[in-house]
């Protein structure tokens, strides 16, 4: 009932508030994968299947696998020259270059002052945003020095998702999306419902999936609007350079993401 109520609320908001975004369909391709990750600046596609990361370009497909580390939990391609793969099962992060060759492997169970982490994303300049589950705290970790350089206040609720754009990290719990700077300060706390998932930040708006539909928040507004895309179920999505990629489990469709003038 709660999910249904949220869906109706979001639909109402999409009517009550004029849309800021619209889409123009570009193309679609068939894609077999367990999870679509996204595209980089050169429109290379990244996806996973059976614990293997694939990078598909115009010239072919390359892959990376470390089966001894377990299932791939998340992949961060914000910097395609330093791709961050997180394996929760083995408490390990692997850094790859643009050929999917290993640059660095960090086992958080083996370093000094070890910690159990549930999330890891790129923070730039040899740093990672990590979430320490032992004390429920966001941390900024320097993997060149193998130590935490900034500690954030503990969260009351456990973190469900983590996303970043290097200098800012967004932490999603059951009740809110909190944003933090690399300097340790809280920027904003954005109240949400638990059914929102796969949060992505683009052009100062929060995009997320609910009921296999795509929603976005208007800038500085605590409401979500439905991005109208007919006859498509959103399993995973990605946004890069005004291109929206939507994967329905079989077909990857690309759209031009247009910002409407109001």
Secondary structure as GFF3:
##gff-version 3
##sequence-region A 1 262
A	DSSP	alpha_helix	2	16	.	.	.	ID=ss1
A	DSSP	beta_strand	21	30	.	.	.	ID=ss2
A	DSSP	beta_strand	35	39	.	.	.	ID=ss3
A	DSSP	beta_strand	45	49	.	.	.	ID=ss4
A	DSSP	beta_strand	52	57	.	.	.	ID=ss5
A	DSSP	beta_strand	60	65	.	.	.	ID=ss6
A	DSSP	three_ten_helix	67	69	.	.	.	ID=ss7
A	DSSP	beta_strand	74	76	.	.	.	ID=ss8
A	DSSP	beta_strand	83	87	.	.	.	ID=ss9
A	DSSP	beta_strand	92	96	.	.	.	ID=ss10
A	DSSP	beta_strand	102	107	.	.	.	ID=ss11
A	DSSP	beta_strand	117	124	.	.	.	ID=ss12
A	DSSP	beta_strand	127	132	.	.	.	ID=ss13
A	DSSP	beta_strand	137	142	.	.	.	ID=ss14
A	DSSP	beta_strand	147	151	.	.	.	ID=ss15
A	DSSP	beta_strand	161	164	.	.	.	ID=ss16
A	DSSP	beta_strand	168	172	.	.	.	ID=ss17
A	DSSP	beta_strand	176	181	.	.	.	ID=ss18
A	DSSP	beta_strand	186	191	.	.	.	ID=ss19
A	DSSP	beta_strand	197	202	.	.	.	ID=ss20
A	DSSP	beta_strand	205	210	.	.	.	ID=ss21
A	DSSP	beta_strand	213	217	.	.	.	ID=ss22
A	DSSP	beta_strand	224	226	.	.	.	ID=ss23
A	DSSP	beta_strand	236	240	.	.	.	ID=ss24
A	DSSP	beta_strand	243	247	.	.	.	ID=ss25
A	DSSP	beta_strand	251	259	.	.	.	ID=ss26
###
